[in-house]
């Protein structure tokens, strides 16, 4: 039986399957003076490029964009497994991948995989939404081979002075007016550096966390469409969404650049760690 938060997420992804890759598959990412084509590309780069037999698990794989990046390598010995609880996302992944990965409907808290059967676990914008995160991490330790690697991208801090801050300030009073409680998804520890390090402190080594700035710049209406698919905005009534849209488009006019775009940065974090050789 899904929890209330899982029920909401299942409904959201039934209505908006593929929405995560829609906004982030082509969004450049920066960190410490370096750049990458996307947050998905950062995760794809974690998987070694060699001819060893490697099994990669994409946890909460969505519509399969990350696995498609890996499948394009045509790398001998690379086996891809995608798990998601949404049948609608998995249907999109099946259409995208055309048999290039094994797709499983299931929950991260009870992985249908054998002990020490996976070399790399990747996950994009999902761990911060999951119930019972300590159970999820126990399952990751169980299925990862000793020395296996996990790398996840999760939400990070808000970038001030840009469209997301404008949007958030306009959103809060509407949530109060409609008596919509905040979307309490996942464990708040996953949303901070210290919390992440604490959670991965048992059974993992070489834990690194880096802060990412993901570029979502675009025309005001396109930026609005991306922000509308955030979980809190999604839960507003249609009338409140229309009111928020009008207020947002007016409020971001001072941010508009000469090319017509407005700045939007998504703060994210990437954690990478190694499964310790000894049992946790």
KARA-V736199 format. One record per residue. OMEGA is omega in radians with two decimals (none if undefined). Layout:
OMEGA
OMEGA
This chain:
-3.14
3.02
3.09
3.14
3.10
3.10
3.10
-3.12
3.09
3.10
-3.14
-3.07
2.96
-3.14
-2.97
3.14
3.13
-3.04
-3.10
3.13
3.09
-3.06
-2.99
-3.11
-3.10
-3.10
-3.12
-3.11
3.13
3.02
3.05
3.11
3.12
3.14
3.05
-3.10
-3.11
3.05
3.04
-3.12
3.07
3.11
3.13
-3.10
3.13
-3.07
-3.11
3.07
3.07
-3.02
3.04
2.99
-3.11
3.02
-3.12
3.06
2.99
-3.04
-3.00
-2.92
-3.13
-3.07
2.98
-3.09
-3.13
3.12
3.07
3.07
3.13
-3.12
-3.14
3.11
-3.02
-3.01
3.12
3.07
-3.10
3.12
-3.07
3.10
3.10
3.11
3.07
3.12
-3.10
3.08
-3.12
3.08
-3.14
3.07
3.08
3.11
3.13
3.13
-3.12
-2.95
3.05
3.06
-3.09
-3.14
2.99
-3.08
-3.05
3.00
-3.10
-3.10
3.14
-3.12
3.14
-3.04
3.14
-3.10
-3.10
3.09
3.07
-3.09
-3.01
3.12
-3.09
2.99
3.08
3.09
-3.05
3.06
-3.10
-3.02
-3.10
3.13
-2.92
2.98
3.00
-3.02
3.12
3.04
3.09
-3.12
3.06
3.10
3.08
3.10
-3.11
-3.03
3.12
3.00
3.01
-3.06
3.09
-3.00
2.99
3.05
-3.09
2.95
3.12
3.10
3.14
-3.07
3.09
3.03
-3.02
3.00
-3.12
-2.97
-3.11
3.10
3.07
-3.13
-3.09
3.14
3.11
-3.09
-3.01
-3.13
3.11
3.08
3.11
-3.13
-3.10
-3.13
3.09
3.13
3.10
3.10
-3.10
-3.08
3.04
-3.07
-3.10
3.12
-3.13
-3.06
3.08
3.14
-3.13
3.12
3.11
-3.13
3.11
-3.12
-3.11
-3.11
-3.12
3.05
3.13
3.10
3.11
-3.12
3.07
3.09
3.07
-3.13
-3.08
3.00
-3.05
-3.01
3.07
-3.10
3.08
3.05
-3.06
-3.10
3.09
3.08
3.09
-3.11
3.12
-3.13
3.12
-3.13
2.93
-2.94
-3.14
-3.14
3.13
-3.04
3.05
3.04
3.08
3.14
3.13
3.08
3.11
3.10
3.13
3.13
-3.12
-3.13
-3.12
-3.10
3.08
-3.04
-3.10
3.14
3.11
3.14
-3.04
3.13
-3.11
3.12
3.11
-3.10
2.99
-3.08
3.05
3.06
3.05
3.04
3.11
3.03
3.01
3.04
3.04
-3.11
3.14
3.04
-3.12
-3.14
-3.13
3.13
3.13
none
